Amino acid sequence: MGDFCQIQWLGRLKYETVLGLQKELVAQRAAEAIPNTLLLVEHPHTFTIGIDGHRDHLLINRDELSQLDIDLHQVDRGGSIIYHGPGQLAVYPVLNLRDYEYSYHRYIELLESVIIRALSAFKIHAFRQPGQRGVWVLPGRCPSQTPKWAEADDPIARIGSIGVKVNNNNITSYGFSINVDPDLEYFNLIIPRGIQGCHYTSLHQVLHESIKIGAVLEPVIQSFCELFELEPLDQITLPIADRALLPQATDLVR
């Protein structure tokens, strides 16, 4: 099953719903009951704190979270605090890394490459930063400019975030997110990786034009399948227990 990938766009679903779906798919993948799987989804406003994060990286209290209608989850992925919300594409691969013999760090590098390649379809030059997970851009530059590295005084901003888990069976969960057109003010409520002054941007902000999540799906799927050498399946067959979740998804490919 290592050469194929089932792909599912879920629309907008609450984070805990998709987390439950991932857990079931991880078990199914470990049992070789399903092929590799790629979930694409948009979440309501949510903060998640990974195993490298701390509660004080969230700059508001629980009452304020409730007032702003933001969910909070402590999760077992790597990384620190991450924001998810409307206008952001979250992508969750469920892969068996034994098929590839990839290390944990090599897997993260490949996910970053997926983001970088997908953004190149919009003529955006994105890049890595030494010692930092995720994908960055120079929002003040024309998208067609492609410097080999950022100068020390160049203002950079994160456009894609990474947070993954690889379990004892080498099955992956969680994944990455790309800021398409979210409300960037929500990023001001967190200190990602405990680093003050980390700036975020989006495709909308870089391109100076309206862009919808639906426009990003195909470049992400194509980049993912190319880099992981997977053939997308024509039909999606999720476990029966998971199908009941799908009617809750709203069609946001627009």
N, C-alpha and C positions, 0 to 999 in steps of 0.2 A: 504493500500500500504506500510505499515511500515516494513513488513517482507521481502521485495524484494529490489534488487538493480540492476539497469541497469548500465553497465560498458562500457566505451568508451575510447579506446586508440586513440588519435588524431594525433599522430606523432609530427612533428615540426610545430608549428603555432605561429604567432606573438601574443604578450601578449594581445593587445587590441581586437583581434579577439576572443580569449578565454574569455576575460572579458565580451564581449557582449553576448557570448553564455551562460555564467553563469547567467547573469541577466535575460535572457529569461527563463532559466531552473528554477531559483528561483521563478519567477512568476508562472510558470507551476506547480511547486511543492506546492506552497501555495494554488493553486486552486485544488489540488489533481488530476491534469490531468496526472501526471507522477509519477512513484515511486521514491524512493530515488535513487540518481545517483552519480556515481563516474567517474570523468574525469581525465585521465592521459595524460600528454603532455610534450613535450620538447620545450623550447622557444629559439629564437635567443637572443643575448646579451641584457639584460634588467635590469634596476634598478627600483624598486618600493619603494615609500616612503609612509608608513602607517600613521595613525593618531597620533602615538606617535613619529614619526620621524621629522627630521628637514633637511632643504636643506643643512646646513653646515656639515651634516654627509656624504655628497657626496664630495669627495676630488678633483674632476675635474669640470671644467666649461662646459657650453653648447657647446662651440666650440670644446673642446676636446672630448665630447660625440659624436659629429657629426663626427669628424675625426676617432674615433674608431668604428663608426657605432653601438652605444649603444643607445637603446630607454630608455626614462625616463618617469615614470608615477606616479602622485600623486593619491593615492587610499584610499578608506574608510575602509580598514581592520585595525585590531589592529596591534600593533608592529611598528617597525621603518623601517629602510632601508634594503632591501633584494635584493640580486643578483639572477637573473635567466639566464641560458644560455645553450648552447650545452653541453651535457654530464651530465646534471642535470635532474632528474625526478621531475616534479611538479604534485601534486595530489590535486584535488579540489572536495571535497564531497559537494553535495547538498542534505542535510538531513532535515527532520522535527524533531527538537529536542523534540517536544511535544510527539513524539512516545516513547521517552526515559526518559523524565523528568530530563534531564541532565542540570546542570548549565553550564555557559560559561566556567568556569575554569575546571570543570570535563571533558567537551568536549575536551579542549586543552590537558589535561592529557591523554585522550584516544588516541588522534592523536599521541602524543609522544610514547605511548605504541605500536601503529601500526608500527612506525619506528623501535623501539627497537626489536619487535618480528620479523619483516622482516629481519633485519640485523643479527639476530641470525641464520637465514638459511645459512649465509655465515660464521658462527662461529665467528662473531664479537660481542664482549661485548660492548654494548652501554648503556648509562645511562643519567639521568637528573642531572642538577646542581641546587642547591637551589637558588631561586630568578631569574633564567634564563629560558626563554622559549627555546625549541629546544632540541636536542639530541646530546650527546657528546661521544667521545671515547678517549682512551689513545693511540695515534698513535705510540708511541715508544714501546708499549708492543706487545707481541704475541697475535693475536686475540683470542686464546683459554684461555688466562688468564682472570679471572672474579673476580676482587676485588669488595668488597661490596661498596666501595666508593673510590674516588680519594684522594691521599695524597696531602697535601697542596703544596708540591713542584713538584708534577707530572705534566708534560706538557699535557694539555688537548686541544682538538680541536673539534669544532662543525662540525658535519657531516649531521645534519638535522635541518631545520629551520621551524618555525611555524608562520603563520599570518592569522587570520580568522576574519570573520564577522558573527554575528547572528542578523538577522533583527527583526523587531517588531512582525513578524509572527512566530518567532523561526526557520526560515529557514537559513541554513548555506551557506556560500560561501567562496571563497579563500580556504586556506588549509595549505599544508606543502610541503616541497621539500627535496629530498635526493641527496647529491652529489655523483654521480656514478663515473664519470671521467671528470669533467669540468676542464677548465683552472683556477687553483686556484689564478692566478695572479690578476684576476678581483676583488677578495675579498679585495685586498689591496687598492682598490679605494674607499672604504666605511668605515665608523665607525659604525658598527651595534650596535643599542641601545645606541649610544654615548659612547661606552666602547672601549677605546684604547687597542690594543694588543690582541683583540679577534682573535684567530687562527682558520682556517678552514682546513678540510681535506676531503678525499673522499674514497670510497671503493677501488679504484685503488691504492691509496697511502697506505692504511692500509694493503691490501692484497698483495701488491707488484706484481700484475699481471693485465693483461688487462681484463676489464669487460665492457660489453655493457648494455645499458638500458634495452634491451629485457630480460636479465637475472634477472632483479629486478622486473619486472611487476608482475609475478605470486606470489612471496612471499608477495609483498605489497597488492595485491588484496585479497589473502587468509587471511592475518593478519587482514585487514580491515573488511572483512565479518565476521570473527570469533569474533572479539572484539565487533562489533556492532550487532552481531547476525542477519546477513542479508543473504539471499539466492540470489546468483547472477542469473540474468535472462539469458536465453539462447540466446535471441535475443534483439538487441538494437533498440529502437524506439524513436528517437529524434523528437522534433517538426519539422514540415515541413520547417519552416523558418530556422532552424538550419542545415538542411541537405545540404543546398547550401554551407555551410562553409567547409564541410568535404572534398570535392575534393582538397582543398588547402593543406591538410595535406599530408606530405610525410611519407612513411612507413619506420620508423627507428627501427623497432623491428628486430635486427640483431644478 
